[in-house]
Amino acid sequence: MFVLIVLALIGHSAFLSATYHKTNLALASQYIVKEFDSKECILPVEWEAYTRYLPTFRYVQKPLWQEQCDLILLGGNTHSQTTALLAEHNIITGYEILEFEGAVVVRKSVREKIFD
């Protein structure tokens, strides 16, 4: 029984390691720090654990269209999953999805800002 528990824990650990290697949240977070001001922007995250890379930001756990900030979401989903998540929150157009080795940052579209 003990051996089964140890094997299960090892398998779970390997799964989590593989999952975290697929998304480079540190790289996406560096982009956010460079491009967005934590005093003006709320950090909209897909999962609360993502906030560990950006402790100076207040956060909300959902996509968010902010009037004073172009940041819409920090997440770890695929392009299609991110699009579906945005649509669930009535964000249909006016954004671009930037990919950082599996992590995504969604921001308002530069083209959309030009035409506003």
TORTI-851404 format. One record per atom (N, C-alpha, C): residue number from 0; x, y, z; atom name; residue in one letter. Coordinates in Angstrom, 2 decimals. Layout:
<recs>
<rec num="NUM" px="X" py="Y" pz="Z" atome="CA" residu="a"/>
...
</recs>
This chain:
<recs>
<rec num="0" px="0.83" py="-1.19" pz="0.00" atome="N" residu="m"/>
<rec num="0" px="0.00" py="0.00" pz="0.00" atome="CA" residu="m"/>
<rec num="0" px="0.87" py="1.26" pz="0.00" atome="C" residu="m"/>
<rec num="1" px="1.91" py="1.24" pz="0.83" atome="N" residu="f"/>
<rec num="1" px="2.82" py="2.38" pz="0.91" atome="CA" residu="f"/>
<rec num="1" px="3.48" py="2.65" pz="-0.45" atome="C" residu="f"/>
<rec num="2" px="3.84" py="1.60" pz="-1.14" atome="N" residu="v"/>
<rec num="2" px="4.48" py="1.72" pz="-2.45" atome="CA" residu="v"/>
<rec num="2" px="3.53" py="2.38" pz="-3.45" atome="C" residu="v"/>
<rec num="3" px="2.24" py="2.02" pz="-3.40" atome="N" residu="l"/>
<rec num="3" px="1.26" py="2.61" pz="-4.30" atome="CA" residu="l"/>
<rec num="3" px="1.10" py="4.10" pz="-4.04" atome="C" residu="l"/>
<rec num="4" px="1.09" py="4.49" pz="-2.78" atome="N" residu="i"/>
<rec num="4" px="0.97" py="5.90" pz="-2.43" atome="CA" residu="i"/>
<rec num="4" px="2.19" py="6.68" pz="-2.94" atome="C" residu="i"/>
<rec num="5" px="3.37" py="6.13" pz="-2.73" atome="N" residu="v"/>
<rec num="5" px="4.60" py="6.79" pz="-3.19" atome="CA" residu="v"/>
<rec num="5" px="4.59" py="6.92" pz="-4.71" atome="C" residu="v"/>
<rec num="6" px="4.20" py="5.86" pz="-5.42" atome="N" residu="l"/>
<rec num="6" px="4.13" py="5.92" pz="-6.88" atome="CA" residu="l"/>
<rec num="6" px="3.11" py="6.95" pz="-7.36" atome="C" residu="l"/>
<rec num="7" px="1.99" py="7.02" pz="-6.67" atome="N" residu="a"/>
<rec num="7" px="0.97" py="8.00" pz="-7.02" atome="CA" residu="a"/>
<rec num="7" px="1.49" py="9.42" pz="-6.83" atome="C" residu="a"/>
<rec num="8" px="2.19" py="9.66" pz="-5.73" atome="N" residu="l"/>
<rec num="8" px="2.76" py="10.98" pz="-5.47" atome="CA" residu="l"/>
<rec num="8" px="3.82" py="11.35" pz="-6.50" atome="C" residu="l"/>
<rec num="9" px="4.65" py="10.40" pz="-6.86" atome="N" residu="i"/>
<rec num="9" px="5.67" py="10.64" pz="-7.89" atome="CA" residu="i"/>
<rec num="9" px="5.01" py="10.96" pz="-9.23" atome="C" residu="i"/>
<rec num="10" px="4.00" py="10.20" pz="-9.58" atome="N" residu="g"/>
<rec num="10" px="3.28" py="10.45" pz="-10.83" atome="CA" residu="g"/>
<rec num="10" px="2.62" py="11.81" pz="-10.84" atome="C" residu="g"/>
<rec num="11" px="2.02" py="12.18" pz="-9.72" atome="N" residu="h"/>
<rec num="11" px="1.36" py="13.49" pz="-9.61" atome="CA" residu="h"/>
<rec num="11" px="2.39" py="14.61" pz="-9.74" atome="C" residu="h"/>
<rec num="12" px="3.52" py="14.45" pz="-9.08" atome="N" residu="s"/>
<rec num="12" px="4.59" py="15.44" pz="-9.14" atome="CA" residu="s"/>
<rec num="12" px="5.12" py="15.59" pz="-10.56" atome="C" residu="s"/>
<rec num="13" px="5.30" py="14.50" pz="-11.25" atome="N" residu="a"/>
<rec num="13" px="5.78" py="14.54" pz="-12.65" atome="CA" residu="a"/>
<rec num="13" px="4.76" py="15.24" pz="-13.54" atome="C" residu="a"/>
<rec num="14" px="3.47" py="14.97" pz="-13.32" atome="N" residu="f"/>
<rec num="14" px="2.42" py="15.63" pz="-14.10" atome="CA" residu="f"/>
<rec num="14" px="2.45" py="17.13" pz="-13.88" atome="C" residu="f"/>
<rec num="15" px="2.54" py="17.55" pz="-12.61" atome="N" residu="l"/>
<rec num="15" px="2.59" py="18.99" pz="-12.32" atome="CA" residu="l"/>
<rec num="15" px="3.83" py="19.63" pz="-12.92" atome="C" residu="l"/>
<rec num="16" px="4.96" py="18.99" pz="-12.84" atome="N" residu="s"/>
<rec num="16" px="6.19" py="19.53" pz="-13.42" atome="CA" residu="s"/>
<rec num="16" px="6.04" py="19.71" pz="-14.92" atome="C" residu="s"/>
<rec num="17" px="5.48" py="18.74" pz="-15.58" atome="N" residu="a"/>
<rec num="17" px="5.29" py="18.84" pz="-17.03" atome="CA" residu="a"/>
<rec num="17" px="4.33" py="19.97" pz="-17.37" atome="C" residu="a"/>
<rec num="18" px="3.30" py="20.14" pz="-16.56" atome="N" residu="t"/>
<rec num="18" px="2.33" py="21.21" pz="-16.80" atome="CA" residu="t"/>
<rec num="18" px="2.99" py="22.57" pz="-16.64" atome="C" residu="t"/>
<rec num="19" px="3.76" py="22.76" pz="-15.57" atome="N" residu="y"/>
<rec num="19" px="4.38" py="24.05" pz="-15.34" atome="CA" residu="y"/>
<rec num="19" px="5.46" py="24.36" pz="-16.37" atome="C" residu="y"/>
<rec num="20" px="6.13" py="23.36" pz="-16.91" atome="N" residu="h"/>
<rec num="20" px="7.13" py="23.61" pz="-17.94" atome="CA" residu="h"/>
<rec num="20" px="6.50" py="24.05" pz="-19.25" atome="C" residu="h"/>
<rec num="21" px="5.25" py="23.74" pz="-19.45" atome="N" residu="k"/>
<rec num="21" px="4.58" py="24.12" pz="-20.69" atome="CA" residu="k"/>
<rec num="21" px="4.22" py="25.59" pz="-20.72" atome="C" residu="k"/>
<rec num="22" px="4.07" py="26.24" pz="-19.57" atome="N" residu="t"/>
<rec num="22" px="3.70" py="27.64" pz="-19.52" atome="CA" residu="t"/>
<rec num="22" px="4.82" py="28.44" pz="-18.86" atome="C" residu="t"/>
<rec num="23" px="5.27" py="29.47" pz="-19.54" atome="N" residu="n"/>
<rec num="23" px="6.34" py="30.29" pz="-19.00" atome="CA" residu="n"/>
<rec num="23" px="5.72" py="31.56" pz="-18.42" atome="C" residu="n"/>
<rec num="24" px="5.14" py="31.42" pz="-17.23" atome="N" residu="l"/>
<rec num="24" px="4.50" py="32.55" pz="-16.58" atome="CA" residu="l"/>
<rec num="24" px="5.51" py="33.62" pz="-16.18" atome="C" residu="l"/>
<rec num="25" px="6.73" py="33.22" pz="-15.89" atome="N" residu="a"/>
<rec num="25" px="7.75" py="34.20" pz="-15.53" atome="CA" residu="a"/>
<rec num="25" px="8.01" py="35.13" pz="-16.70" atome="C" residu="a"/>
<rec num="26" px="8.12" py="34.58" pz="-17.90" atome="N" residu="l"/>
<rec num="26" px="8.35" py="35.40" pz="-19.09" atome="CA" residu="l"/>
<rec num="26" px="7.15" py="36.32" pz="-19.36" atome="C" residu="l"/>
<rec num="27" px="5.95" py="35.79" pz="-19.26" atome="N" residu="a"/>
<rec num="27" px="4.74" py="36.61" pz="-19.45" atome="CA" residu="a"/>
<rec num="27" px="4.67" py="37.70" pz="-18.38" atome="C" residu="a"/>
<rec num="28" px="5.05" py="37.37" pz="-17.16" atome="N" residu="s"/>
<rec num="28" px="5.02" py="38.34" pz="-16.07" atome="CA" residu="s"/>
<rec num="28" px="6.03" py="39.46" pz="-16.29" atome="C" residu="s"/>
<rec num="29" px="7.18" py="39.13" pz="-16.83" atome="N" residu="q"/>
<rec num="29" px="8.18" py="40.16" pz="-17.15" atome="CA" residu="q"/>
<rec num="29" px="7.61" py="41.15" pz="-18.18" atome="C" residu="q"/>
<rec num="30" px="6.88" py="40.63" pz="-19.14" atome="N" residu="y"/>
<rec num="30" px="6.24" py="41.49" pz="-20.13" atome="CA" residu="y"/>
<rec num="30" px="5.23" py="42.42" pz="-19.45" atome="C" residu="y"/>
<rec num="31" px="4.43" py="41.87" pz="-18.55" atome="N" residu="i"/>
<rec num="31" px="3.41" py="42.68" pz="-17.86" atome="CA" residu="i"/>
<rec num="31" px="4.06" py="43.78" pz="-17.04" atome="C" residu="i"/>
<rec num="32" px="5.12" py="43.46" pz="-16.31" atome="N" residu="v"/>
<rec num="32" px="5.81" py="44.47" pz="-15.50" atome="CA" residu="v"/>
<rec num="32" px="6.35" py="45.59" pz="-16.38" atome="C" residu="v"/>
<rec num="33" px="6.87" py="45.21" pz="-17.53" atome="N" residu="k"/>
<rec num="33" px="7.45" py="46.19" pz="-18.46" atome="CA" residu="k"/>
<rec num="33" px="6.38" py="47.08" pz="-19.10" atome="C" residu="k"/>
<rec num="34" px="5.24" py="46.51" pz="-19.43" atome="N" residu="e"/>
<rec num="34" px="4.22" py="47.21" pz="-20.22" atome="CA" residu="e"/>
<rec num="34" px="3.09" py="47.86" pz="-19.41" atome="C" residu="e"/>
<rec num="35" px="2.86" py="47.41" pz="-18.18" atome="N" residu="f"/>
<rec num="35" px="1.69" py="47.87" pz="-17.44" atome="CA" residu="f"/>
<rec num="35" px="2.08" py="48.36" pz="-16.04" atome="C" residu="f"/>
<rec num="36" px="1.39" py="49.38" pz="-15.58" atome="N" residu="d"/>
<rec num="36" px="1.65" py="49.99" pz="-14.28" atome="CA" residu="d"/>
<rec num="36" px="0.73" py="49.37" pz="-13.23" atome="C" residu="d"/>
<rec num="37" px="1.31" py="48.84" pz="-12.16" atome="N" residu="s"/>
<rec num="37" px="0.51" py="48.19" pz="-11.11" atome="CA" residu="s"/>
<rec num="37" px="-0.36" py="49.18" pz="-10.35" atome="C" residu="s"/>
<rec num="38" px="-0.09" py="50.47" pz="-10.48" atome="N" residu="k"/>
<rec num="38" px="-0.92" py="51.48" pz="-9.82" atome="CA" residu="k"/>
<rec num="38" px="-2.18" py="51.79" pz="-10.63" atome="C" residu="k"/>
<rec num="39" px="-2.12" py="51.52" pz="-11.94" atome="N" residu="e"/>
<rec num="39" px="-3.26" py="51.80" pz="-12.81" atome="CA" residu="e"/>
<rec num="39" px="-4.04" py="50.55" pz="-13.20" atome="C" residu="e"/>
<rec num="40" px="-3.39" py="49.39" pz="-13.18" atome="N" residu="c"/>
<rec num="40" px="-4.00" py="48.17" pz="-13.69" atome="CA" residu="c"/>
<rec num="40" px="-4.31" py="47.17" pz="-12.58" atome="C" residu="c"/>
<rec num="41" px="-5.43" py="46.53" pz="-12.72" atome="N" residu="i"/>
<rec num="41" px="-5.73" py="45.35" pz="-11.93" atome="CA" residu="i"/>
<rec num="41" px="-5.24" py="44.17" pz="-12.76" atome="C" residu="i"/>
<rec num="42" px="-4.66" py="43.19" pz="-12.12" atome="N" residu="l"/>
<rec num="42" px="-4.15" py="42.01" pz="-12.81" atome="CA" residu="l"/>
<rec num="42" px="-5.26" py="40.97" pz="-12.94" atome="C" residu="l"/>
<rec num="43" px="-5.83" py="40.79" pz="-14.14" atome="N" residu="p"/>
<rec num="43" px="-6.84" py="39.76" pz="-14.32" atome="CA" residu="p"/>
<rec num="43" px="-6.16" py="38.42" pz="-14.63" atome="C" residu="p"/>
<rec num="44" px="-6.37" py="37.44" pz="-13.77" atome="N" residu="v"/>
<rec num="44" px="-5.70" py="36.15" pz="-13.94" atome="CA" residu="v"/>
<rec num="44" px="-6.72" py="35.04" pz="-14.12" atome="C" residu="v"/>
<rec num="45" px="-6.27" py="34.03" pz="-14.81" atome="N" residu="e"/>
<rec num="45" px="-7.08" py="32.84" pz="-15.00" atome="CA" residu="e"/>
<rec num="45" px="-7.09" py="31.99" pz="-13.73" atome="C" residu="e"/>
<rec num="46" px="-5.97" py="31.99" pz="-13.02" atome="N" residu="w"/>
<rec num="46" px="-5.81" py="31.17" pz="-11.83" atome="CA" residu="w"/>
<rec num="46" px="-5.03" py="31.98" pz="-10.79" atome="C" residu="w"/>
<rec num="47" px="-5.49" py="31.99" pz="-9.55" atome="N" residu="e"/>
<rec num="47" px="-4.90" py="32.82" pz="-8.49" atome="CA" residu="e"/>
<rec num="47" px="-3.40" py="32.58" pz="-8.31" atome="C" residu="e"/>
<rec num="48" px="-2.93" py="31.37" pz="-8.53" atome="N" residu="a"/>
<rec num="48" px="-1.51" py="31.05" pz="-8.35" atome="CA" residu="a"/>
<rec num="48" px="-0.62" py="31.89" pz="-9.27" atome="C" residu="a"/>
<rec num="49" px="-1.16" py="32.38" pz="-10.38" atome="N" residu="y"/>
<rec num="49" px="-0.36" py="33.19" pz="-11.31" atome="CA" residu="y"/>
<rec num="49" px="0.09" py="34.51" pz="-10.69" atome="C" residu="y"/>
<rec num="50" px="-0.57" py="34.94" pz="-9.64" atome="N" residu="t"/>
<rec num="50" px="-0.24" py="36.23" pz="-9.02" atome="CA" residu="t"/>
<rec num="50" px="1.11" py="36.20" pz="-8.31" atome="C" residu="t"/>
<rec num="51" px="1.66" py="35.04" pz="-8.05" atome="N" residu="r"/>
<rec num="51" px="2.93" py="34.96" pz="-7.32" atome="CA" residu="r"/>
<rec num="51" px="4.07" py="35.65" pz="-8.07" atome="C" residu="r"/>
<rec num="52" px="3.96" py="35.76" pz="-9.37" atome="N" residu="y"/>
<rec num="52" px="4.98" py="36.43" pz="-10.17" atome="CA" residu="y"/>
<rec num="52" px="4.82" py="37.95" pz="-10.18" atome="C" residu="y"/>
<rec num="53" px="3.65" py="38.43" pz="-9.78" atome="N" residu="l"/>
<rec num="53" px="3.35" py="39.86" pz="-9.86" atome="CA" residu="l"/>
<rec num="53" px="2.73" py="40.35" pz="-8.55" atome="C" residu="l"/>
<rec num="54" px="3.50" py="40.32" pz="-7.46" atome="N" residu="p"/>
<rec num="54" px="2.93" py="40.63" pz="-6.15" atome="CA" residu="p"/>
<rec num="54" px="2.52" py="42.09" pz="-5.95" atome="C" residu="p"/>
<rec num="55" px="2.99" py="43.01" pz="-6.79" atome="N" residu="t"/>
<rec num="55" px="2.62" py="44.42" pz="-6.61" atome="CA" residu="t"/>
<rec num="55" px="1.26" py="44.75" pz="-7.22" atome="C" residu="t"/>
<rec num="56" px="0.68" py="43.83" pz="-7.99" atome="N" residu="f"/>
<rec num="56" px="-0.61" py="44.07" pz="-8.62" atome="CA" residu="f"/>
<rec num="56" px="-1.75" py="43.58" pz="-7.75" atome="C" residu="f"/>
<rec num="57" px="-2.81" py="44.36" pz="-7.66" atome="N" residu="r"/>
<rec num="57" px="-4.08" py="43.83" pz="-7.16" atome="CA" residu="r"/>
<rec num="57" px="-4.61" py="42.94" pz="-8.26" atome="C" residu="r"/>
<rec num="58" px="-5.38" py="41.93" pz="-7.92" atome="N" residu="y"/>
<rec num="58" px="-5.82" py="41.00" pz="-8.96" atome="CA" residu="y"/>
<rec num="58" px="-7.29" py="40.65" pz="-8.83" atome="C" residu="y"/>
<rec num="59" px="-7.82" py="40.14" pz="-9.92" atome="N" residu="v"/>
<rec num="59" px="-9.16" py="39.58" pz="-9.98" atome="CA" residu="v"/>
<rec num="59" px="-9.04" py="38.30" pz="-10.80" atome="C" residu="v"/>
<rec num="60" px="-9.79" py="37.29" pz="-10.42" atome="N" residu="q"/>
<rec num="60" px="-9.66" py="35.99" pz="-11.08" atome="CA" residu="q"/>
<rec num="60" px="-10.70" py="35.83" pz="-12.19" atome="C" residu="q"/>
<rec num="61" px="-10.55" py="36.63" pz="-13.25" atome="N" residu="k"/>
<rec num="61" px="-11.40" py="36.56" pz="-14.44" atome="CA" residu="k"/>
<rec num="61" px="-10.84" py="37.56" pz="-15.46" atome="C" residu="k"/>
<rec num="62" px="-11.18" py="37.38" pz="-16.73" atome="N" residu="p"/>
<rec num="62" px="-10.81" py="38.40" pz="-17.71" atome="CA" residu="p"/>
<rec num="62" px="-11.51" py="39.71" pz="-17.37" atome="C" residu="p"/>
<rec num="63" px="-10.85" py="40.82" pz="-17.64" atome="N" residu="l"/>
<rec num="63" px="-11.42" py="42.11" pz="-17.25" atome="CA" residu="l"/>
<rec num="63" px="-11.08" py="43.17" pz="-18.29" atome="C" residu="l"/>
<rec num="64" px="-12.10" py="43.84" pz="-18.79" atome="N" residu="w"/>
<rec num="64" px="-11.89" py="44.98" pz="-19.69" atome="CA" residu="w"/>
<rec num="64" px="-11.78" py="46.22" pz="-18.81" atome="C" residu="w"/>
<rec num="65" px="-10.61" py="46.83" pz="-18.80" atome="N" residu="q"/>
<rec num="65" px="-10.35" py="47.98" pz="-17.93" atome="CA" residu="q"/>
<rec num="65" px="-10.27" py="49.25" pz="-18.78" atome="C" residu="q"/>
<rec num="66" px="-10.93" py="50.29" pz="-18.34" atome="N" residu="e"/>
<rec num="66" px="-10.90" py="51.55" pz="-19.08" atome="CA" residu="e"/>
<rec num="66" px="-9.51" py="52.20" pz="-19.04" atome="C" residu="e"/>
<rec num="67" px="-8.85" py="52.16" pz="-17.91" atome="N" residu="q"/>
<rec num="67" px="-7.58" py="52.84" pz="-17.72" atome="CA" residu="q"/>
<rec num="67" px="-6.36" py="51.98" pz="-18.04" atome="C" residu="q"/>
<rec num="68" px="-6.58" py="50.74" pz="-18.47" atome="N" residu="c"/>
<rec num="68" px="-5.48" py="49.82" pz="-18.66" atome="CA" residu="c"/>
<rec num="68" px="-5.79" py="48.86" pz="-19.82" atome="C" residu="c"/>
<rec num="69" px="-4.76" py="48.54" pz="-20.60" atome="N" residu="d"/>
<rec num="69" px="-4.94" py="47.65" pz="-21.75" atome="CA" residu="d"/>
<rec num="69" px="-4.85" py="46.16" pz="-21.41" atome="C" residu="d"/>
<rec num="70" px="-4.50" py="45.82" pz="-20.17" atome="N" residu="l"/>
<rec num="70" px="-4.34" py="44.42" pz="-19.77" atome="CA" residu="l"/>
<rec num="70" px="-5.70" py="43.78" pz="-19.53" atome="C" residu="l"/>
<rec num="71" px="-5.94" py="42.64" pz="-20.19" atome="N" residu="i"/>
<rec num="71" px="-7.22" py="41.94" pz="-20.07" atome="CA" residu="i"/>
<rec num="71" px="-7.11" py="40.62" pz="-19.33" atome="C" residu="i"/>
<rec num="72" px="-5.99" py="39.87" pz="-19.50" atome="N" residu="l"/>
<rec num="72" px="-5.89" py="38.56" pz="-18.86" atome="CA" residu="l"/>
<rec num="72" px="-4.45" py="38.03" pz="-18.89" atome="C" residu="l"/>
<rec num="73" px="-4.06" py="37.35" pz="-17.81" atome="N" residu="l"/>
<rec num="73" px="-2.86" py="36.52" pz="-17.78" atome="CA" residu="l"/>
<rec num="73" px="-3.34" py="35.10" pz="-17.57" atome="C" residu="l"/>
<rec num="74" px="-3.00" py="34.21" pz="-18.49" atome="N" residu="g"/>
<rec num="74" px="-3.50" py="32.85" pz="-18.38" atome="CA" residu="g"/>
<rec num="74" px="-2.52" py="31.83" pz="-18.93" atome="C" residu="g"/>
<rec num="75" px="-2.96" py="30.58" pz="-18.91" atome="N" residu="g"/>
<rec num="75" px="-2.11" py="29.50" pz="-19.37" atome="CA" residu="g"/>
<rec num="75" px="-2.83" py="28.56" pz="-20.31" atome="C" residu="g"/>
<rec num="76" px="-3.92" py="29.01" pz="-20.91" atome="N" residu="n"/>
<rec num="76" px="-4.69" py="28.16" pz="-21.82" atome="CA" residu="n"/>
<rec num="76" px="-4.20" py="28.26" pz="-23.25" atome="C" residu="n"/>
<rec num="77" px="-4.74" py="27.41" pz="-24.10" atome="N" residu="t"/>
<rec num="77" px="-4.47" py="27.50" pz="-25.53" atome="CA" residu="t"/>
<rec num="77" px="-5.20" py="28.72" pz="-26.09" atome="C" residu="t"/>
<rec num="78" px="-4.90" py="29.04" pz="-27.32" atome="N" residu="h"/>
<rec num="78" px="-5.52" py="30.18" pz="-27.98" atome="CA" residu="h"/>
<rec num="78" px="-7.05" py="30.02" pz="-28.01" atome="C" residu="h"/>
<rec num="79" px="-7.54" py="28.85" pz="-28.41" atome="N" residu="s"/>
<rec num="79" px="-8.99" py="28.64" pz="-28.51" atome="CA" residu="s"/>
<rec num="79" px="-9.66" py="28.65" pz="-27.13" atome="C" residu="s"/>
<rec num="80" px="-9.00" py="28.09" pz="-26.12" atome="N" residu="q"/>
<rec num="80" px="-9.56" py="28.12" pz="-24.76" atome="CA" residu="q"/>
<rec num="80" px="-9.61" py="29.55" pz="-24.22" atome="C" residu="q"/>
<rec num="81" px="-8.59" py="30.33" pz="-24.53" atome="N" residu="t"/>
<rec num="81" px="-8.56" py="31.73" pz="-24.10" atome="CA" residu="t"/>
<rec num="81" px="-9.67" py="32.51" pz="-24.77" atome="C" residu="t"/>
<rec num="82" px="-9.86" py="32.31" pz="-26.07" atome="N" residu="t"/>
<rec num="82" px="-10.93" py="32.98" pz="-26.79" atome="CA" residu="t"/>
<rec num="82" px="-12.29" py="32.63" pz="-26.20" atome="C" residu="t"/>
<rec num="83" px="-12.49" py="31.37" pz="-25.88" atome="N" residu="a"/>
<rec num="83" px="-13.76" py="30.93" pz="-25.28" atome="CA" residu="a"/>
<rec num="83" px="-13.96" py="31.57" pz="-23.90" atome="C" residu="a"/>
<rec num="84" px="-12.90" py="31.63" pz="-23.10" atome="N" residu="l"/>
<rec num="84" px="-12.99" py="32.24" pz="-21.77" atome="CA" residu="l"/>
<rec num="84" px="-13.34" py="33.72" pz="-21.88" atome="C" residu="l"/>
<rec num="85" px="-12.72" py="34.42" pz="-22.82" atome="N" residu="l"/>
<rec num="85" px="-13.02" py="35.83" pz="-23.03" atome="CA" residu="l"/>
<rec num="85" px="-14.48" py="36.02" pz="-23.44" atome="C" residu="l"/>
<rec num="86" px="-14.96" py="35.16" pz="-24.33" atome="N" residu="a"/>
<rec num="86" px="-16.35" py="35.25" pz="-24.78" atome="CA" residu="a"/>
<rec num="86" px="-17.34" py="35.04" pz="-23.63" atome="C" residu="a"/>
<rec num="87" px="-16.99" py="34.14" pz="-22.70" atome="N" residu="e"/>
<rec num="87" px="-17.84" py="33.92" pz="-21.53" atome="CA" residu="e"/>
<rec num="87" px="-18.01" py="35.20" pz="-20.71" atome="C" residu="e"/>
<rec num="88" px="-17.03" py="36.09" pz="-20.81" atome="N" residu="h"/>
<rec num="88" px="-17.07" py="37.35" pz="-20.06" atome="CA" residu="h"/>
<rec num="88" px="-17.38" py="38.53" pz="-20.98" atome="C" residu="h"/>
<rec num="89" px="-18.03" py="38.23" pz="-22.11" atome="N" residu="n"/>
<rec num="89" px="-18.48" py="39.23" pz="-23.08" atome="CA" residu="n"/>
<rec num="89" px="-17.36" py="40.09" pz="-23.66" atome="C" residu="n"/>
<rec num="90" px="-16.18" py="39.52" pz="-23.77" atome="N" residu="i"/>
<rec num="90" px="-15.07" py="40.19" pz="-24.45" atome="CA" residu="i"/>
<rec num="90" px="-14.90" py="39.45" pz="-25.77" atome="C" residu="i"/>
<rec num="91" px="-15.42" py="40.05" pz="-26.85" atome="N" residu="i"/>
<rec num="91" px="-15.51" py="39.37" pz="-28.13" atome="CA" residu="i"/>
<rec num="91" px="-14.48" py="39.91" pz="-29.14" atome="C" residu="i"/>
<rec num="92" px="-14.29" py="41.20" pz="-29.15" atome="N" residu="t"/>
<rec num="92" px="-13.37" py="41.83" pz="-30.11" atome="CA" residu="t"/>
<rec num="92" px="-12.52" py="42.87" pz="-29.40" atome="C" residu="t"/>
<rec num="93" px="-11.56" py="43.40" pz="-30.16" atome="N" residu="g"/>
<rec num="93" px="-10.75" py="44.50" pz="-29.64" atome="CA" residu="g"/>
<rec num="93" px="-9.57" py="44.07" pz="-28.80" atome="C" residu="g"/>
<rec num="94" px="-9.16" py="42.81" pz="-28.93" atome="N" residu="y"/>
<rec num="94" px="-8.03" py="42.33" pz="-28.13" atome="CA" residu="y"/>
<rec num="94" px="-7.07" py="41.55" pz="-29.00" atome="C" residu="y"/>
<rec num="95" px="-5.87" py="41.35" pz="-28.47" atome="N" residu="e"/>
<rec num="95" px="-4.89" py="40.47" pz="-29.11" atome="CA" residu="e"/>
<rec num="95" px="-4.33" py="39.54" pz="-28.04" atome="C" residu="e"/>
<rec num="96" px="-4.00" py="38.32" pz="-28.46" atome="N" residu="i"/>
<rec num="96" px="-3.46" py="37.31" pz="-27.55" atome="CA" residu="i"/>
<rec num="96" px="-1.97" py="37.17" pz="-27.85" atome="C" residu="i"/>
<rec num="97" px="-1.15" py="37.43" pz="-26.84" atome="N" residu="l"/>
<rec num="97" px="0.30" py="37.28" pz="-26.96" atome="CA" residu="l"/>
<rec num="97" px="0.71" py="36.00" pz="-26.26" atome="C" residu="l"/>
<rec num="98" px="1.51" py="35.18" pz="-26.90" atome="N" residu="e"/>
<rec num="98" px="1.90" py="33.90" pz="-26.32" atome="CA" residu="e"/>
<rec num="98" px="3.35" py="33.92" pz="-25.86" atome="C" residu="e"/>
<rec num="99" px="3.58" py="33.38" pz="-24.67" atome="N" residu="f"/>
<rec num="99" px="4.90" py="33.31" pz="-24.05" atome="CA" residu="f"/>
<rec num="99" px="5.17" py="31.87" pz="-23.63" atome="C" residu="f"/>
<rec num="100" px="5.55" py="31.03" pz="-24.57" atome="N" residu="e"/>
<rec num="100" px="5.86" py="29.63" pz="-24.28" atome="CA" residu="e"/>
<rec num="100" px="4.74" py="28.96" pz="-23.49" atome="C" residu="e"/>
<rec num="101" px="3.53" py="29.10" pz="-23.96" atome="N" residu="g"/>
<rec num="101" px="2.38" py="28.46" pz="-23.33" atome="CA" residu="g"/>
<rec num="101" px="1.56" py="29.37" pz="-22.43" atome="C" residu="g"/>
<rec num="102" px="2.18" py="30.40" pz="-21.88" atome="N" residu="a"/>
<rec num="102" px="1.43" py="31.39" pz="-21.10" atome="CA" residu="a"/>
<rec num="102" px="0.88" py="32.42" pz="-22.09" atome="C" residu="a"/>
<rec num="103" px="-0.25" py="33.00" pz="-21.77" atome="N" residu="v"/>
<rec num="103" px="-0.83" py="34.02" pz="-22.64" atome="CA" residu="v"/>
<rec num="103" px="-1.10" py="35.29" pz="-21.86" atome="C" residu="v"/>
<rec num="104" px="-0.89" py="36.39" pz="-22.56" atome="N" residu="v"/>
<rec num="104" px="-1.29" py="37.70" pz="-22.07" atome="CA" residu="v"/>
<rec num="104" px="-2.26" py="38.25" pz="-23.10" atome="C" residu="v"/>
<rec num="105" px="-3.41" py="38.66" pz="-22.64" atome="N" residu="v"/>
<rec num="105" px="-4.39" py="39.25" pz="-23.53" atome="CA" residu="v"/>
<rec num="105" px="-4.41" py="40.75" pz="-23.22" atome="C" residu="v"/>
<rec num="106" px="-4.28" py="41.52" pz="-24.27" atome="N" residu="r"/>
<rec num="106" px="-4.30" py="42.98" pz="-24.12" atome="CA" residu="r"/>
<rec num="106" px="-5.21" py="43.56" pz="-25.18" atome="C" residu="r"/>
<rec num="107" px="-5.61" py="44.82" pz="-24.97" atome="N" residu="k"/>
<rec num="107" px="-6.40" py="45.50" pz="-25.99" atome="CA" residu="k"/>
<rec num="107" px="-5.57" py="45.59" pz="-27.26" atome="C" residu="k"/>
<rec num="108" px="-6.24" py="45.49" pz="-28.37" atome="N" residu="s"/>
<rec num="108" px="-5.58" py="45.52" pz="-29.66" atome="CA" residu="s"/>
<rec num="108" px="-5.02" py="46.91" pz="-29.95" atome="C" residu="s"/>
<rec num="109" px="-3.80" py="46.95" pz="-30.43" atome="N" residu="v"/>
<rec num="109" px="-3.19" py="48.22" pz="-30.81" atome="CA" residu="v"/>
<rec num="109" px="-4.01" py="48.86" pz="-31.94" atome="C" residu="v"/>
<rec num="110" px="-4.46" py="48.04" pz="-32.89" atome="N" residu="r"/>
<rec num="110" px="-5.27" py="48.55" pz="-34.00" atome="CA" residu="r"/>
<rec num="110" px="-6.57" py="49.16" pz="-33.49" atome="C" residu="r"/>
<rec num="111" px="-7.17" py="48.53" pz="-32.49" atome="N" residu="e"/>
<rec num="111" px="-8.43" py="49.02" pz="-31.91" atome="CA" residu="e"/>
<rec num="111" px="-8.19" py="50.40" pz="-31.29" atome="C" residu="e"/>
<rec num="112" px="-7.06" py="50.59" pz="-30.63" atome="N" residu="k"/>
<rec num="112" px="-6.75" py="51.88" pz="-29.99" atome="CA" residu="k"/>
<rec num="112" px="-6.56" py="52.98" pz="-31.03" atome="C" residu="k"/>
<rec num="113" px="-5.98" py="52.65" pz="-32.17" atome="N" residu="i"/>
<rec num="113" px="-5.75" py="53.63" pz="-33.22" atome="CA" residu="i"/>
<rec num="113" px="-7.07" py="54.18" pz="-33.75" atome="C" residu="i"/>
<rec num="114" px="-8.09" py="53.31" pz="-33.86" atome="N" residu="f"/>
<rec num="114" px="-9.36" py="53.72" pz="-34.45" atome="CA" residu="f"/>
<rec num="114" px="-10.35" py="54.27" pz="-33.42" atome="C" residu="f"/>
<rec num="115" px="-10.05" py="54.23" pz="-32.14" atome="N" residu="d"/>
<rec num="115" px="-10.97" py="54.78" pz="-31.13" atome="CA" residu="d"/>
<rec num="115" px="-11.04" py="56.29" pz="-31.18" atome="C" residu="d"/>
</recs>
